[in-house]
Amino acid sequence: MGLMHFAASAHVHESTLNPGKYYRNNLVGLLNLIEAARRYGPVPLVFSSSCTVYGNKRKSPISEASSLKPINPYGNTKAMAECLLADFDAGYEMPYVALRYFNAAGAAPIHPA
């Protein structure tokens, strides 16, 4: 049995205009989810993270081992979520994997919510 978490507020520009929404949804929501899962024993988790955790890298390709330096609230919430998951894994043996997606086909038009 495992858990897959792919829900989040996910617009970089909107996150700069409404950071509270992003911290509540992306971090508090994740914390509530893994606290509930922990009650049923260690449950491995697949987490939908983002390439925004790397910030603006000047070197390509970017390695998974590259330092995390997010530059906006959305990236911050994803990096903090990965830290939260690492702490729960260390403290409660709740293994996880974080998927850091990149745009595969280019940028899409921005439509602020």
Secondary structure, 3 states (H helix, E strand, C coil): CCEEECCCCCCHHHHHHCHHHHHHHHHHHHHHHHHHHHCCCCCCEEEECCHHHHCCCCCCCCCCCCCCCCCCHHHHHHHHHHHHHHHHHHHHCCCEEEECCCCCCCCCCCCCC
